[in-house]
Amino acid sequence: MVTESLIGLAETLVYGFMGIVFTSVPIAGNSVPIIVLWLIAGALFCTVRFGFQQFRSLPLALRLLRGEFNDPDAPGEVSHFQALTSALSVTVGLGNISGVAIAIAIGGPGAVLWMMVAGFLGMATKYAECTLGVKYRTVHADGTVSGGPMYYLKRGLGERGWPRLGAALASFIALAIMLASFVSTNMYQVNQVYTQVVTVTGGAGSFFDENAWLFGTVIAGFVGGIVIGGMQSIAQTTEKLLPAMSLLYVTAALIILIANYAQLPQAMMTILTSAFDTDSVTGGLWGAITQGFIRAMISSEAGMGTSAIAHATARTRFPAAEDHVALLEPFIDTVVICTLTALVIVVTGTYLEEGLNGIEMTSAAYATVLPWFPLILAVSVTLFAFSTILVSCYYGLQASEMLFGYRKRVKATYLIVFLSLTVSGSLVSLDLIVGLMDSLVVLICIPNIIGLIVLAPVIRDEHRRFKAHVHQRDRARLSVSS
């Protein structure tokens, strides 16, 4: 009775909080959350203000990723590639698998198209965030680095003459990032992995069905063992995990699409027509746009600024060098992997089955090809979730240290709370977690996008400085070769 009362109270608080965060305005007969309009405005601003860099800077981004501009003597902790894989370990996670299913369940298949649009626009947002992340980072005496939106908001706005506003926004976003690390990239991940593991190990008769706490404890133990080693330990783990788990998941998805190739054109047409269907029972045009942008933002973190925490640790003397690497994230995460998941769900028709949501919908799609395919999904999501939890723990720790100081007591307290919630993630309702997750992550976007707009001249100046360095380097190389 006490447990039910506590759950009821939690649901009341969470849904009340959601009602405030997702305050809507009427547009063309639809209720559109103001926060979604804010996300769209921020992404469009970055795209236009910085000259469509998500398309123009791709060749240079690939050169950086190959290590052409690596400087082992530059300040920082990890290489460009390690920074990218660490950041991708958070973004390429269950948002690509269960998050896409949630978007389709709520916004219809049309949400997929708007996720792709948001992914392309988000590349420019990520470009801006990670420039500022490196520009305003702190390199400590021991060589470790602290950076992210809380740093560029405080210092950047302080430089522009608004120190109090900068400090207030920095504290707000640090608190939101810390809380979001507990829920969206921790409890949510464990919850969905647990659901899939129970499914493939016997459902209601599974050993884990009665021992959820044990599952969460095992995950927490592995996470704690790696996180204690700091960013370098996390980066060394993610640079090995990310390519392997991405290849496994993408290969399985392609096999499903090949097996259903005859239905693929119809699936694409369904996505396209549903994206502009004003009469859709799932919310119409703006319902699809809302889910597309929110799920893309949660998946890629473009607009949140959190990836700048990982990218700030890259070894570089040029802040704009890392932004070129960072803009690849939303493309890989949203445009490629999220789209593959969506096509698998739509082409197999599992989104039409009642009672399926989140990871269960994706699992049902995998089972249509071979009965043991959900086992591959279980392995994939476990690896995705594990790497996501690792890096998100680091993000939340950085935010907590910004708020409460760089003391061992702060780190220990944060890790105890984080790992305790890792254990409890397998015990809590998905709807409750998703509601709280959505509210927290969109709150992060409010101060972050304000910072991107105010600090746009700084981003532009850093971009020009790095481009001048690249041109000078290329000219010198050409003169030597000639």
C-alpha positions in Angstrom: 0.0 0.0 0.0 2.8 2.4 0.9 4.7 1.6 -2.3 1.5 2.2 -4.4 1.0 5.5 -2.7 4.5 6.6 -3.4 4.2 5.6 -7.1 0.9 7.5 -7.3 2.5 10.6 -5.8 5.5 10.3 -8.2 3.2 10.0 -11.2 1.2 13.1 -10.1 4.4 15.1 -9.6 6.0 14.0 -12.9 2.9 14.5 -15.0 2.3 17.9 -13.4 5.9 18.8 -14.2 5.4 17.7 -17.8 2.3 19.8 -18.1 4.4 22.9 -17.2 7.4 22.1 -19.4 5.3 21.2 -22.4 3.0 24.2 -22.3 1.5 24.5 -25.8 0.2 27.2 -28.1 -2.5 26.6 -30.8 -1.1 26.5 -34.4 -3.4 25.5 -37.3 -5.8 23.8 -34.9 -3.1 21.9 -33.1 -1.5 22.3 -29.7 2.2 22.7 -30.2 4.6 22.7 -27.3 6.5 26.0 -27.1 9.7 24.0 -26.3 9.5 22.3 -29.7 9.3 25.7 -31.5 12.3 26.7 -29.4 14.3 23.6 -30.6 13.4 24.3 -34.2 14.3 28.0 -33.9 17.7 27.2 -32.3 18.6 24.6 -35.0 17.5 26.9 -37.8 19.5 29.8 -36.3 22.7 27.7 -36.1 22.2 26.3 -39.6 21.8 29.8 -41.2 24.1 31.8 -39.0 27.0 29.5 -39.5 26.5 29.0 -43.2 25.2 25.5 -43.4 28.4 24.0 -42.0 26.8 20.6 -41.7 27.2 20.2 -45.4 30.2 22.4 -46.2 32.5 21.1 -43.4 32.0 17.3 -43.9 35.3 16.8 -45.9 37.4 18.6 -43.3 35.6 16.6 -40.5 36.7 13.4 -42.1 40.3 14.6 -42.3 40.2 15.4 -38.6 38.7 12.0 -37.8 41.5 10.3 -39.6 44.0 12.0 -37.3 45.4 14.5 -39.9 45.5 17.3 -37.4 46.3 15.4 -34.3 48.6 17.2 -31.9 49.8 15.0 -29.0 51.3 18.0 -27.2 48.1 20.0 -27.2 46.1 20.4 -24.0 43.4 17.7 -23.5 43.0 14.1 -22.5 41.9 12.2 -25.5 42.1 12.1 -29.3 39.5 13.5 -31.7 38.3 10.0 -32.4 38.1 9.0 -28.7 36.1 12.2 -28.0 33.7 11.4 -30.8 33.3 7.7 -29.7 32.7 8.8 -26.1 30.1 11.4 -27.1 28.5 8.9 -29.6 28.3 6.3 -26.8 25.7 8.5 -25.1 23.8 9.4 -28.3 24.0 6.0 -30.1 22.1 4.2 -27.4 18.5 3.1 -26.6 17.2 6.4 -28.0 18.0 4.9 -31.4 16.2 1.7 -30.6 13.4 2.1 -28.1 13.2 5.9 -28.5 12.4 5.6 -32.2 9.6 3.1 -31.3 8.2 5.5 -28.8 8.2 8.3 -31.4 6.3 6.1 -33.9 3.9 4.9 -31.2 3.0 8.5 -30.2 3.6 10.5 -33.4 3.0 7.9 -36.1 5.4 6.8 -38.8 5.6 10.4 -40.0 7.7 11.2 -37.0 10.6 9.4 -38.7 10.9 12.0 -41.4 11.0 14.8 -38.9 13.6 13.0 -36.9 15.8 13.0 -40.1 15.2 16.7 -40.6 16.0 17.4 -37.0 19.2 15.3 -37.4 20.4 17.4 -40.3 19.6 20.6 -38.5 21.1 19.3 -35.3 24.5 18.9 -37.0 24.8 22.7 -37.1 23.7 23.0 -33.4 26.3 20.4 -32.4 29.0 22.3 -34.4 28.3 25.4 -32.3 28.1 23.7 -29.0 31.4 21.9 -29.2 33.3 25.0 -30.4 32.3 26.7 -27.2 32.9 23.5 -25.1 36.6 23.6 -26.1 36.9 27.4 -26.1 35.8 27.8 -22.4 37.1 24.6 -20.9 39.3 24.4 -17.8 42.5 22.4 -18.0 43.5 21.4 -14.4 47.0 21.0 -13.1 46.9 17.2 -13.4 46.0 17.5 -17.1 42.3 16.6 -16.7 39.7 18.8 -18.4 36.4 20.2 -17.4 34.1 21.7 -19.9 30.5 21.8 -21.3 27.6 24.2 -21.4 27.8 25.2 -17.8 31.3 26.5 -18.5 30.6 28.4 -21.7 27.4 29.9 -20.3 29.2 31.2 -17.2 32.4 32.4 -18.9 31.1 33.3 -22.3 28.2 35.4 -21.1 30.5 36.9 -18.5 32.8 38.1 -21.3 29.7 39.6 -23.1 28.9 41.7 -20.0 26.3 39.5 -18.4 28.1 37.7 -15.6 25.1 37.3 -13.3 22.9 35.9 -16.1 25.7 33.6 -17.2 26.2 32.3 -13.6 22.5 31.7 -13.2 22.1 29.8 -16.5 25.2 27.8 -15.8 23.9 26.7 -12.4 20.5 25.9 -13.9 21.8 23.8 -16.7 24.3 22.0 -14.4 21.5 21.0 -12.1 19.4 19.8 -15.0 22.2 17.8 -16.5 22.9 16.2 -13.2 19.3 15.2 -12.7 19.0 14.1 -16.3 22.0 11.8 -15.9 20.2 10.0 -13.1 17.1 9.4 -15.2 17.3 9.7 -19.0 20.8 8.1 -19.6 20.8 5.8 -16.6 17.4 4.6 -15.3 15.9 4.6 -18.8 18.8 2.6 -20.3 18.7 0.0 -17.6 14.9 -0.3 -17.7 14.8 -1.0 -21.5 17.8 -3.4 -21.4 16.1 -5.3 -18.5 12.9 -5.5 -20.5 14.6 -7.0 -23.5 16.7 -9.5 -21.4 13.6 -10.7 -19.7 11.9 -11.1 -23.1 14.6 -13.3 -24.5 15.2 -15.4 -21.4 11.6 -16.6 -20.9 9.4 -13.7 -20.2 7.3 -14.1 -17.1 9.2 -17.3 -16.3 12.6 -15.7 -16.6 15.0 -15.8 -13.7 15.5 -12.0 -14.1 11.7 -11.4 -13.9 11.9 -12.1 -10.2 15.4 -10.7 -9.7 15.4 -7.2 -11.3 17.5 -5.8 -8.5 20.3 -8.4 -9.3 20.3 -7.3 -12.9 20.6 -3.6 -12.0 23.3 -4.4 -9.4 25.5 -6.2 -12.0 25.3 -3.3 -14.4 26.1 -0.8 -11.6 29.1 -2.8 -10.6 30.6 -2.8 -14.1 29.9 0.9 -14.5 31.4 1.9 -11.2 34.6 0.0 -11.9 35.2 1.9 -15.1 34.0 5.4 -14.2 36.4 5.6 -11.2 39.2 5.6 -13.8 38.0 8.9 -15.2 37.6 10.1 -18.8 40.6 8.2 -20.2 39.3 4.9 -18.8 35.9 5.6 -20.3 37.3 6.7 -23.7 39.4 3.6 -23.9 36.3 1.4 -23.3 34.0 3.3 -25.7 36.4 3.4 -28.6 36.4 -0.4 -28.6 32.7 -0.9 -27.8 31.1 1.6 -30.1 32.3 0.3 -33.5 31.6 -3.3 -32.6 28.1 -2.7 -31.2 27.1 -0.4 -34.0 28.3 -2.9 -36.7 26.3 -5.7 -35.0 23.1 -3.6 -34.8 23.3 -2.1 -38.3 24.1 -5.5 -39.8 21.0 -7.1 -38.2 18.8 -4.2 -39.2 20.0 -4.5 -42.9 19.2 -8.2 -42.9 15.7 -7.5 -41.8 15.3 -4.8 -44.5 16.7 -7.2 -47.1 14.3 -9.9 -46.0 11.4 -7.4 -46.4 12.7 -5.6 -49.5 9.3 -6.0 -51.3 7.6 -3.9 -48.5 10.4 -1.3 -48.4 8.9 1.2 -51.0 5.5 1.1 -49.3 7.1 1.6 -45.9 9.0 4.7 -47.2 5.7 6.0 -48.7 3.9 5.5 -45.4 6.6 7.5 -43.6 6.4 10.3 -46.2 2.6 10.6 -46.3 2.2 10.3 -42.5 4.7 13.1 -42.0 2.2 15.6 -43.6 -1.0 13.8 -42.5 -3.1 16.5 -40.8 -5.8 14.0 -39.9 -3.6 11.4 -38.2 -5.0 9.9 -35.0 -1.6 10.0 -33.6 -1.5 13.8 -33.5 -1.4 15.0 -37.1 1.3 17.0 -38.7 2.4 18.8 -35.5 2.2 15.6 -33.5 4.7 14.0 -35.9 6.9 17.1 -35.9 6.9 17.2 -32.0 7.8 13.6 -31.6 10.4 13.8 -34.4 12.3 16.8 -32.9 12.0 15.7 -29.3 13.2 12.1 -30.0 16.0 13.3 -32.3 17.1 15.8 -29.7 17.1 13.2 -26.9 18.9 10.7 -29.2 21.6 13.0 -30.6 21.7 15.5 -27.7 21.9 18.4 -30.3 20.6 21.4 -28.5 21.4 20.2 -25.1 25.1 21.0 -25.2 26.0 17.8 -23.2 28.2 16.4 -25.9 30.5 19.4 -25.4 31.5 17.9 -22.1 33.1 14.9 -23.9 34.5 17.0 -26.8 36.0 19.5 -24.4 38.5 16.8 -23.4 40.0 16.5 -27.0 43.6 17.3 -27.5 43.6 20.4 -29.6 44.7 24.1 -29.7 41.7 25.1 -31.9 38.2 25.0 -30.5 36.7 24.9 -34.0 38.7 21.8 -34.9 36.6 19.7 -32.5 33.3 21.1 -33.8 33.9 19.6 -37.2 34.3 16.2 -35.6 31.2 16.8 -33.4 28.9 17.6 -36.3 29.2 14.0 -37.5 27.3 12.8 -34.4 23.7 13.7 -35.3 24.3 12.3 -38.8 25.5 8.9 -37.6 23.1 8.8 -34.7 19.9 10.1 -36.1 20.1 10.2 -39.9 21.6 6.7 -40.2 20.9 4.5 -37.1 17.5 6.0 -36.1 16.3 5.8 -39.7 17.4 2.1 -39.9 15.4 1.3 -36.7 12.4 3.2 -38.0 12.4 1.3 -41.3 12.7 -2.0 -39.5 9.6 -1.2 -37.4 7.5 0.2 -40.3 8.5 -2.4 -42.9 7.6 -5.3 -40.5 4.3 -3.6 -39.4 4.9 -4.1 -35.7 4.0 -0.5 -35.0 0.4 -1.5 -35.8 0.3 -4.1 -33.0 -1.5 -3.0 -29.9 0.3 -3.2 -26.5 3.8 -2.8 -27.9 5.9 0.2 -26.9 9.6 1.1 -26.6 12.0 -1.8 -26.9 9.2 -4.4 -27.1 8.1 -3.0 -30.5 11.6 -3.2 -31.9 12.1 -6.7 -30.5 8.9 -7.8 -32.2 10.2 -6.5 -35.5 13.4 -8.4 -35.1 11.4 -11.6 -34.3 9.6 -11.4 -37.7 12.8 -12.6 -39.5 14.1 -15.3 -37.2 12.9 -16.3 -33.7 16.4 -15.9 -32.2 17.0 -12.4 -33.7 15.7 -10.7 -30.5 18.7 -12.2 -28.8 21.0 -10.2 -31.1 18.9 -7.1 -30.2 19.4 -8.0 -26.5 23.2 -8.1 -26.9 23.2 -4.8 -28.9 21.0 -2.9 -26.4 23.1 -4.2 -23.5 26.3 -2.8 -25.1 24.6 0.4 -26.2 23.1 1.0 -22.7 26.4 0.2 -20.9 28.4 2.6 -22.9 25.7 5.3 -22.6 25.6 4.9 -18.8 29.4 5.2 -18.6 29.6 8.5 -20.4 26.4 10.0 -18.9 27.8 9.2 -15.5 30.9 11.3 -16.4 28.6 14.1 -17.7 26.6 14.2 -14.5 29.7 14.1 -12.4 31.1 17.1 -14.2 27.9 19.0 -13.6 27.8 18.1 -9.9 31.4 19.2 -9.5 30.5 22.5 -11.2 27.7 23.0 -8.7 29.3 21.7 -5.5 33.0 21.9 -6.0 35.9 19.6 -7.0 36.1 17.6 -3.9 36.3 13.8 -3.3 33.2 13.9 -1.2 31.2 15.4 -4.0 32.4 12.7 -6.4 31.7 9.9 -4.0 28.2 11.2 -3.2 27.3 11.6 -6.8 28.5 8.1 -7.7 26.6 6.5 -4.8 23.3 8.2 -5.9 24.0 7.4 -9.6 24.8 3.7 -9.1 21.8 3.3 -6.7 19.5 4.6 -9.4 21.1 2.3 -11.9 19.9 -0.6 -9.7 16.4 0.8 -9.4 16.0 1.5 -13.1 14.9 -2.0 -13.7 12.1 -1.7 -11.1 10.4 1.5 -12.3 7.6 2.0 -14.8 8.7 3.0 -18.3 6.0 5.7 -18.7 7.1 7.4 -15.5 10.8 7.4 -16.6 10.0 8.6 -20.1 7.8 11.5 -18.8 10.5 12.7 -16.4 13.3 12.2 -19.0 11.5 14.2 -21.7 10.9 17.1 -19.2 14.4 17.2 -18.0 16.2 17.1 -21.3 14.1 19.8 -22.9 14.7 22.0 -19.9 18.5 21.8 -20.7 17.9 23.2 -24.1 16.4 26.5 -22.9 19.6 28.0 -21.5 21.9 26.2 -23.9 20.3 27.7 -27.0 20.3 31.2 -25.4 24.1 30.7 -25.0 24.5 29.7 -28.6 22.7 32.7 -29.9 24.5 35.2 -27.6 27.9 33.6 -28.3 27.5 33.2 -32.1 30.2 35.9 -32.8 32.7 33.9 -30.8 31.9 30.7 -32.7 32.3 32.5 -36.0 35.7 34.0 -35.0 37.0 30.6 -33.9 35.8 29.0 -37.1 37.7 31.6 -39.1 40.8 31.1 -37.0 40.8 27.4 -37.6 40.1 27.7 -41.3 43.0 30.1 -41.7 45.2 27.5 -40.0 44.0 24.7 -42.3 44.6 26.8 -45.4 48.1 27.8 -44.2 48.9 24.2 -43.5 47.6 23.0 -46.9 49.5 25.7 -48.7 52.7 24.7 -46.9 52.2 21.1 -47.8 51.6 21.9 -51.4 54.7 24.1 -51.6 56.9 21.3 -50.1 55.5 18.7 -52.5 56.1 20.9 -55.5 
